[in-house]
């Protein structure tokens, strides 16, 4: 199998698994317990917190563990539109993950004003519109750090500045960016940041929310006094320890540079553009993650491509889901002004630090004949 | 990944009758602007109104491509009336079943077949009415040959017609009618004369 769907999820790093295992076996104590058997586990939770904080340029006390990116986004949006009753407004973008967009729509139904900022053909955020629509009623501006479909990097620091100039807080869904590009919360003016373990070779079901020290915050999950009362629920110790190790590994690989991954991505893109007529890269004109490329094959439908690649053990994904009788094109590509037909020719390739040159070359060998075969029976192919 | 049958995957991997046809007798293009799925269908029809050849092109998923391919196989050798009646459920059954969520993919094939047959009938109607107009108000050359004769269409096709001409004039009238009808339509229409012995057919 050639796994190029790392924006969906990543393989667990072997070092991460090793670090987790004791907490799934003998060290099953509850870190909140008084007895030594439980409380000694807390040390490992705190080490994980330090490692996650280091990856973000944060202080450990600013990190709260949770169940993942979706929870972080839900919590940040709810808190960011509640902290000041005079500021119930939310400003976000049209290309956010559903964890943000669906929460935003729910909050809107509950009466909190919502403004959704668009992007251009390259996936770039309309900063002028962001400035226009962030007003004294805005409690939170939420702009993702990198788009999950196109890998386009968003102007987080600029957006944070816009938020702060209007007196609002700033949140970023950094689920796709953390571990792939350097992030410094202190330098970028980020008040809240969501991340997820399984996107950076950590375990599923665990993540973290960064909240800047002193920033107004209202917890979403209430119950026990875990995480200083900011996020209740028994510690997912193995998950947290795994996330900590994954963060440490990610930091090391960022320090070594992401040049290798970027070079493999360029090799893939150049190879596809040279061998597949009409192919183009979504968001080609924008700065992007070093691991993500969405190719619009044009004239051949993405699910047909997925099916043929799947038969050859090449694992990728498409932006749309043809599942319930009608097929909706990816809203991210639609927001970029890409028409429905073209949007439904999109295939996303997402690499990881485990991707090899041999795998990229195998894809480049398998793909062009498949595309040619589908083009031969397509009414659109020129 | 969808649970596709072996037959469906075979039609997806090796589509039958894919491509376009030179001068088809009927042609259709259907599509869904919502998802971009699209299909073209070309049919060749013989003088018994039976589909003798079919070609298709499809932009769509494996289910859409396979059901279009299956449809062309099923339509070959059927009369126009029979081909129009091929139901989506029959296409699905021909393919050894389809995931229910994919059932809509085969709808496009049905619409394309109906469209190609409609196109065939429309073009056939054009030939019929052009012939009627020429016979009702014939140019002098044709009028001279028509005197004392009956001309009766036996079969009309978008590209040709078979006429019964009594008494037989050795083909002179047929060739004049062919050019007159062809000129009226701006395309070549072949005219055949049914021989005497064919009268009882």
Interface residues (C-beta under 8 A of the other chain):
Chain A: X299 X300 X301 X303 X304 X307 X310 X320 X322 X323 X324 X325 X326 X327 X328 X329 X339 X340 X341 X342 X343 X344 X345 X376 X377 X378 X379 X380
Chain B: X1 X2 X4 X12 X15 X18 X19 X29 X33 X34 X35 X36 X37 X38 X39 X40 X56 X57 X58 X59 X60 X61 X62 X64 X65 X101 X103 X104
